[in-house]
Amino acid sequence: MSILAQGAEIPAPHIEYAEIGPLLIVLGVAVVGVLVEAFVGRTWRPRVQVPLAFLGLLAGFVWTIALAWDGVPHHVAAEGALGVDGPTLFLQGTILVLALVSLLLIAERGGGRAGGHFAAQASALPGSEAEQRSQDAGIVQTEIYPLMMFAVGGMLIFPASNDLLTMFIGLEVMSLPLYLLCGLARRRRLLSQEAAVKYFLLGAFSSAFFLYGIALLYGYAGSVTLSAVSQEISRDAGSETLLLAGVALLTVGLLFKLGGVPFHMWKPDVYQGAPTPITALMASCTLVSAFGAILRVYYVAFGTLEWEWEPALWGVAILTMVVGAIVAITQTDIKRLLAYSSIAHAGFLLMGVIATSQEGLSGSLFYLAAYGFTTIGAFAVVTMVRDAGGEAAHLSRWAGLGKRSPVVAGVFTLFLLAFAGIPLTSGFTGKFAVFKAAIEGGATPLVIVGVIASAVTAFFYVRVIVVMWFSEPDADGPVVVAPPATAIVVAVGVTATVVLGVLPQPILDLAGDATTQMFVR
């Protein structure tokens, strides 16, 4: 006779909803946004979707602060699916703030009207009469807001996942909306759609690797929970072939989202083709989420397997730094140059994983926050420099920008110097924190490679600065357009870059406090 037939009661799952409040708010707003698209008239949708998304992100951030303020939680939630701890709350708070800033860029458009970043009607063929009619009618495509909120929800799940299946769900919830958003650029529609297809196909392959890695690790440990995998590794009771193969395939999926070499080829094409506000969202929030997931997996599940995976990550980190730095020198498109810069920075960030220490974790958290603000500010400047064909992305079009618009050129110079790691900028403090942790962790040769790669990256940053300040502007050169919301984004980026470079200690202390207990197991 079954237990139910005997009248026994099965206790209902107990979930503390307050602990996952930020995630529930963001996903709830995304669902409400879908309902708005279905039942609210086209004229009113922009007036509802933008405030709704803004308030949802703001409420999620406030809730995250409230959770941390109660005394850093350190346990698993949602029936063991999600971890609630200091590093997770720091990462989620960073993602929500960066998403709020990115939302200002996304909202600063105008649909199909002049200066808009997004296609008025995604279903219209590029260059067709239907596309022209939708642009002339001033149609505003508001589906991007619920798509963005779903993507942000996935970004919150990804680094908080306490088991591999939940992590895979977070990966897909994050990635699928981004595949769509990358193909919605108003200008250069074919390039945008090509970028979306490339991102989708390569992303599907990486997800397959990730899922296959989960299957192998389940075969090894009999569980997909990170702590259970760690315990099985400590006991050394399973098949080493299954374990190492599972670790390798899982790492492929994680490194793809991070953009580590040799899984980086999607990044320049997607960054170039996607609408620049979406590029800013991906370059900041997606990077934070993906790197947070890597930190959790390697610190929690594979912490006792350090001798096996460290040499491989050394090789990936070196390749990522060197390839990102060298290939960037050959780029003539600003967005592709920033993409290869992002690849190089991914290599610097991997030192935080290799350090396998509290200092490595706290340094990585600070680096992610600092780099996120600088990146959004840089892409915001890219949206401001325009010519008749839209954004003036080719480097030659930026010649003489310092004479044409010294303020914008000065701001972009500051961001480039921060990327290069010049002292008194946030980039210097972030690199110093990660390099210091790597040296203390015994990775001094890796730091030497990182310093050399930083010197190489400084070359192409300085090249852009020279083009802006020491070249004569063309008579038909681009104009600088500074919409209010974009100007706010640039101001936020400048403020964060300067403050985190001159007075970094409060955020360093915050990152250090968040890592006091490391990730929950």
C-alpha positions in Angstrom: 0.0 0.0 0.0 1.4 3.4 -0.9 2.1 6.1 1.6 -0.8 8.2 0.2 -3.1 5.3 0.6 -2.1 5.0 4.3 -3.2 8.6 4.8 0.3 10.0 5.5 0.8 13.7 4.8 3.6 14.8 2.5 4.9 18.2 3.7 4.6 21.0 1.2 7.9 22.5 0.0 8.8 25.5 2.2 10.2 28.4 0.2 11.2 31.7 1.8 10.0 34.1 -0.9 11.6 37.1 0.8 15.1 35.6 0.2 14.5 35.5 -3.5 12.5 38.7 -3.7 14.7 40.6 -6.2 14.4 37.7 -8.6 10.7 37.4 -8.2 10.2 41.1 -8.7 12.2 41.2 -11.9 10.6 38.2 -13.4 7.1 39.3 -12.2 7.6 42.7 -14.0 8.7 40.8 -17.1 5.4 38.8 -17.1 3.4 42.0 -16.5 5.3 43.6 -19.5 4.1 40.7 -21.7 0.5 41.4 -20.5 0.9 45.1 -21.3 2.0 44.1 -24.8 -1.1 42.0 -25.2 -3.8 44.3 -23.7 -2.6 47.9 -23.8 -2.9 50.0 -26.9 0.2 50.8 -29.0 0.1 54.5 -28.1 0.2 53.8 -24.3 2.7 51.0 -24.3 5.9 53.2 -24.1 4.4 55.2 -21.3 3.8 52.0 -19.3 6.7 49.8 -20.2 9.6 52.2 -19.4 8.4 53.2 -15.9 7.4 49.6 -15.2 10.8 48.3 -16.1 12.6 51.1 -14.2 10.5 50.6 -11.0 11.0 46.8 -11.2 14.8 47.1 -11.4 14.8 49.7 -8.7 12.6 47.7 -6.4 14.8 44.6 -6.9 17.9 46.6 -6.0 16.3 48.0 -2.9 15.3 44.5 -1.8 18.8 43.3 -2.4 20.1 46.0 -0.1 17.6 45.1 2.5 18.6 41.4 2.4 22.3 42.4 2.8 21.5 44.9 5.5 19.9 42.2 7.7 23.3 40.7 8.2 24.7 38.8 5.2 22.6 35.7 4.8 24.5 32.5 4.2 22.3 29.6 3.3 20.5 28.0 0.4 16.9 29.0 -0.6 14.1 27.9 -2.9 14.4 24.2 -1.9 18.2 24.3 -2.3 18.1 25.7 -5.9 19.6 29.1 -5.1 22.3 30.3 -2.8 21.8 33.4 -0.7 25.2 34.7 0.5 27.4 37.8 0.4 29.0 37.3 -3.1 25.6 36.5 -4.6 23.9 39.6 -3.2 26.9 41.8 -4.3 26.7 40.3 -7.9 22.9 40.7 -8.0 23.1 44.3 -6.8 25.7 45.1 -9.4 23.6 43.5 -12.2 20.5 45.5 -11.1 22.3 48.8 -11.0 24.0 48.3 -14.3 20.7 47.2 -15.8 19.1 50.4 -14.5 21.8 52.5 -16.2 21.5 50.4 -19.4 17.7 50.9 -19.4 18.3 54.7 -19.8 20.2 54.0 -23.0 17.6 51.6 -24.2 14.7 54.0 -23.5 16.5 56.9 -25.2 15.4 56.0 -28.7 12.2 57.0 -30.5 11.4 53.8 -32.3 11.6 54.3 -36.0 12.1 58.1 -35.8 15.5 59.7 -36.5 18.1 58.7 -34.0 16.3 55.6 -32.7 18.4 52.6 -31.9 15.8 49.9 -32.6 13.9 48.8 -35.7 10.3 50.1 -35.7 9.0 46.7 -36.7 11.2 43.6 -36.4 9.1 41.6 -38.8 9.6 44.0 -41.7 12.3 43.1 -44.2 15.3 45.5 -44.2 14.8 48.1 -46.9 11.3 47.1 -47.7 8.3 49.3 -48.1 6.8 47.9 -44.9 9.8 49.0 -43.0 9.6 52.5 -44.4 5.9 52.8 -43.6 6.5 51.7 -40.0 9.3 54.3 -39.6 7.2 57.0 -41.1 4.4 56.1 -38.8 6.7 56.5 -35.8 6.0 53.0 -34.4 7.8 52.3 -31.2 8.7 48.7 -30.5 8.1 48.1 -26.8 8.6 44.3 -26.7 12.3 45.0 -25.9 11.4 45.9 -22.3 9.9 42.6 -21.2 12.6 40.8 -23.1 15.2 42.8 -21.3 13.6 42.0 -17.9 13.5 38.3 -18.7 17.2 38.5 -19.6 18.0 40.4 -16.3 16.0 37.7 -14.4 18.2 35.0 -16.0 21.3 37.0 -15.1 20.2 37.1 -11.4 19.6 33.3 -11.4 22.8 32.3 -13.2 25.4 33.3 -10.4 23.0 32.4 -7.6 22.3 28.8 -8.7 23.2 26.1 -6.2 22.7 23.2 -8.6 23.7 22.8 -12.2 20.1 22.4 -13.6 19.0 25.7 -12.1 22.1 27.2 -13.5 21.2 25.9 -17.0 17.7 27.4 -16.7 19.2 30.7 -15.7 21.6 30.5 -18.7 18.7 30.0 -21.1 16.4 32.6 -19.5 19.3 35.0 -19.9 20.4 34.1 -23.4 17.2 33.6 -25.4 15.9 37.2 -25.0 19.4 38.5 -25.9 19.4 36.5 -29.1 16.2 38.4 -30.1 17.4 41.8 -28.9 20.6 41.6 -30.9 18.7 41.5 -34.2 16.6 44.6 -33.6 19.0 47.4 -34.7 17.4 50.1 -36.7 20.5 50.9 -38.8 22.5 48.2 -40.6 19.6 45.7 -40.2 21.2 42.9 -42.1 24.4 43.1 -40.0 22.2 43.1 -36.8 20.3 40.1 -37.9 23.5 38.3 -38.9 24.9 39.0 -35.4 21.7 37.6 -33.8 21.9 34.4 -35.9 25.6 33.9 -35.1 24.9 34.4 -31.4 22.0 32.0 -31.4 23.8 29.2 -33.3 27.0 29.5 -31.3 25.0 29.9 -28.1 23.0 26.8 -28.8 26.2 24.8 -29.2 27.7 26.2 -26.0 24.4 25.3 -24.2 24.7 21.8 -25.5 28.2 21.5 -24.2 27.0 22.8 -20.8 24.1 20.4 -20.6 26.3 17.4 -21.6 28.8 18.4 -18.9 25.9 18.4 -16.4 24.9 14.9 -17.5 28.5 13.6 -17.0 28.8 15.2 -13.6 25.5 13.7 -12.6 26.8 10.3 -13.7 29.9 10.9 -11.6 28.3 12.3 -8.4 24.7 11.1 -8.6 23.6 14.7 -8.0 23.6 18.0 -9.8 24.0 20.0 -6.5 27.3 21.8 -6.4 28.0 20.8 -2.8 27.2 17.1 -3.6 29.6 17.2 -6.5 32.3 18.7 -4.2 31.7 16.0 -1.6 32.1 13.2 -4.2 35.3 14.7 -5.5 36.6 14.8 -1.9 35.8 11.1 -1.5 37.3 10.3 -4.9 34.8 7.4 -5.3 33.6 7.9 -8.9 35.0 7.7 -12.4 37.8 10.2 -13.0 37.0 10.2 -16.7 33.4 11.2 -16.2 34.6 13.9 -13.7 37.2 15.5 -15.9 35.1 15.3 -19.1 32.2 16.9 -17.2 34.3 19.7 -15.9 35.7 20.4 -19.3 32.4 20.5 -21.1 30.8 22.6 -18.3 33.7 25.0 -18.6 33.2 25.4 -22.3 29.7 26.6 -21.7 30.7 29.0 -19.0 33.7 30.4 -20.9 31.5 31.0 -24.0 29.3 33.5 -22.0 32.4 35.1 -20.6 34.1 35.4 -24.0 37.3 33.5 -23.1 39.6 32.3 -25.9 39.1 30.0 -27.8 35.3 30.5 -27.3 35.3 34.2 -28.1 34.6 34.5 -31.8 31.0 35.5 -31.4 31.8 38.5 -29.3 33.2 41.0 -31.9 30.5 40.2 -34.4 27.6 40.4 -31.9 29.0 43.6 -30.2 29.3 45.2 -33.6 25.9 44.2 -35.1 23.7 44.5 -32.0 22.0 47.8 -31.1 24.5 49.6 -29.0 22.3 49.9 -25.9 22.0 46.1 -26.0 25.7 45.8 -26.5 26.2 47.9 -23.4 23.8 45.6 -21.5 25.7 42.5 -22.6 29.1 43.9 -22.0 28.3 44.8 -18.4 25.5 42.8 -16.9 26.1 39.5 -18.9 29.8 39.6 -18.0 29.0 40.1 -14.3 26.5 37.2 -14.4 28.7 34.8 -16.3 31.8 35.5 -14.2 29.7 35.1 -11.0 28.6 31.7 -12.2 32.2 30.7 -13.0 33.3 31.8 -9.5 30.5 29.8 -7.8 31.1 26.6 -9.8 34.9 26.6 -9.3 34.9 27.8 -5.7 32.1 25.5 -4.5 31.9 22.4 -6.8 35.5 22.2 -8.0 37.4 23.7 -5.1 39.0 20.4 -4.1 39.9 19.7 -7.8 42.2 22.7 -8.0 45.3 20.9 -9.2 43.4 19.4 -12.2 41.7 22.5 -13.6 44.1 25.3 -12.6 46.6 24.5 -15.5 43.8 24.6 -18.0 42.5 27.9 -16.7 46.1 29.3 -16.8 46.3 28.5 -20.5 42.8 30.0 -21.2 43.6 33.2 -19.2 46.9 33.7 -21.1 45.4 33.1 -24.5 42.5 35.4 -23.6 44.7 38.2 -22.5 47.1 37.9 -25.4 44.6 37.4 -28.2 42.3 40.1 -26.9 45.2 42.6 -26.7 46.9 41.7 -30.0 43.9 41.4 -32.3 42.4 44.6 -31.0 45.4 46.5 -32.5 44.1 45.6 -36.0 40.5 46.8 -35.4 39.2 49.9 -37.2 35.6 49.7 -35.8 35.1 51.2 -32.4 32.6 48.6 -31.2 34.8 45.7 -32.4 37.7 47.3 -30.6 35.8 47.5 -27.4 34.7 43.8 -27.9 38.3 42.7 -28.1 39.1 44.9 -25.1 36.3 43.0 -23.3 38.0 39.7 -24.2 41.3 40.9 -22.8 39.6 42.0 -19.6 38.0 38.5 -19.3 41.5 37.2 -19.2 42.4 39.6 -16.3 39.3 38.5 -14.5 40.1 34.8 -14.7 43.1 35.5 -12.4 40.5 36.0 -9.6 39.3 32.4 -10.2 42.8 31.0 -10.3 43.7 32.8 -7.0 41.1 30.6 -5.2 41.1 32.8 -2.2 38.9 35.4 -0.4 41.1 38.1 -1.8 40.7 36.8 -5.3 36.9 36.7 -4.9 36.6 40.2 -3.5 39.0 41.6 -6.1 36.9 40.1 -8.8 33.7 41.5 -7.4 35.2 45.0 -7.4 36.7 44.6 -10.9 33.3 43.6 -12.2 31.5 46.6 -10.7 34.2 49.0 -11.9 34.4 47.6 -15.4 30.7 47.5 -15.8 30.2 51.2 -15.2 33.1 52.2 -17.5 31.9 49.9 -20.3 28.3 51.3 -20.2 29.7 54.8 -20.3 32.0 54.0 -23.2 29.2 52.5 -25.3 27.0 55.5 -24.4 29.6 57.8 -26.0 29.6 55.6 -29.1 25.8 56.2 -29.5 26.4 60.0 -29.4 28.8 60.2 -32.3 26.6 60.0 -35.4 26.7 60.6 -39.1 24.1 60.3 -41.9 24.2 56.5 -41.7 23.7 56.3 -37.9 26.5 55.8 -35.4 29.9 56.7 -36.8 31.6 53.5 -35.7 34.6 53.5 -38.0 37.7 54.9 -36.3 38.6 57.3 -39.1 35.3 59.1 -38.5 36.4 60.0 -35.0 39.4 62.0 -36.3 39.4 65.4 -34.8 36.6 64.7 -32.4 38.6 66.5 -29.7 38.3 69.8 -31.7 34.8 69.2 -32.7 33.5 68.2 -29.3 36.2 68.4 -26.6 33.9 67.3 -23.8 32.8 64.1 -25.4 36.3 63.3 -26.6 37.6 64.0 -23.0 35.0 61.7 -21.5 35.9 58.9 -23.9 39.6 59.4 -23.2 38.9 58.9 -19.5 37.1 55.6 -20.2 39.9 54.4 -22.5 42.5 55.3 -19.8 40.4 53.3 -17.3 40.4 50.3 -19.6 44.2 50.6 -19.9 44.5 50.6 -16.1 46.0 54.1 -15.7 46.3 55.1 -12.0 43.5 57.2 -10.4 40.9 55.4 -12.5 38.7 52.5 -11.5 40.5 50.2 -14.0 43.8 50.6 -12.2 42.3 49.7 -8.8 40.4 46.7 -10.2 43.5 45.3 -11.9 45.6 45.9 -8.9 43.2 44.0 -6.7 43.1 41.0 -9.0 46.8 41.0 -9.7 47.6 41.2 -6.0 45.3 38.2 -5.2 46.9 36.2 -8.0 50.4 36.9 -6.7 49.4 35.8 -3.2 47.9 32.7 -4.8 51.2 31.8 -6.4 50.3 32.9 -10.0 53.1 35.5 -10.4 54.0 34.3 -14.0 50.4 34.9 -14.9 50.4 38.4 -13.5 53.6 39.1 -15.5 51.7 38.1 -18.7 48.8 40.3 -17.6 51.0 43.3 -17.1 52.5 42.8 -20.6 49.0 42.4 -22.1 47.9 45.6 -20.3 50.8 47.5 -21.9 49.7 46.1 -25.3 46.1 47.2 -24.8 47.3 50.6 -23.8 48.8 51.0 -27.3 45.5 50.8 -29.1 43.7 52.9 -26.5 46.3 55.6 -27.0 45.9 55.2 -30.8 42.2 56.1 -30.5 43.1 59.1 -28.2 45.7 60.3 -30.8 43.1 60.1 -33.6 40.6 62.1 -31.6 42.9 64.8 -30.4 45.8 65.1 -32.9 44.0 64.7 -36.2 42.2 67.3 -38.2 38.4 66.8 -38.4 36.8 66.2 -41.7 34.5 68.8 -43.2 31.7 66.3 -43.4 32.6 64.6 -40.1 30.1 63.2 -37.7 28.0 65.3 -35.3 27.7 64.7 -31.6 24.1 64.2 -30.3 23.6 64.3 -26.5 20.1 63.2 -25.6 19.3 63.7 -21.9 19.1 60.1 -20.8 22.4 59.3 -22.6 24.1 62.3 -21.0 23.0 60.9 -17.6 24.4 57.5 -18.4 27.7 59.1 -19.4 27.8 61.2 -16.2 27.2 58.1 -14.1 30.0 56.3 -15.9 32.4 59.2 -15.4 31.5 59.5 -11.8 31.9 55.8 -11.1 35.2 55.6 -13.0 36.7 58.6 -11.1 35.3 57.8 -7.6 36.3 54.1 -7.8 39.8 55.2 -8.9 40.4 58.0 -6.4 38.3 56.7 -3.4 37.9 52.9 -4.0 38.1 51.8 -0.3 34.3 51.9 0.5 33.5 49.5 -2.4 36.6 47.4 -1.7 35.4 47.1 1.9 31.9 46.2 0.7 33.3 43.5 -1.6 35.5 42.2 1.2 32.6 42.1 3.7 30.5 40.2 1.0 33.2 37.5 0.8 33.7 37.0 4.5 31.9 33.7 4.4 32.6 33.0 0.7 29.9 31.1 -1.3 27.4 29.0 0.6 27.8 25.3 0.1 
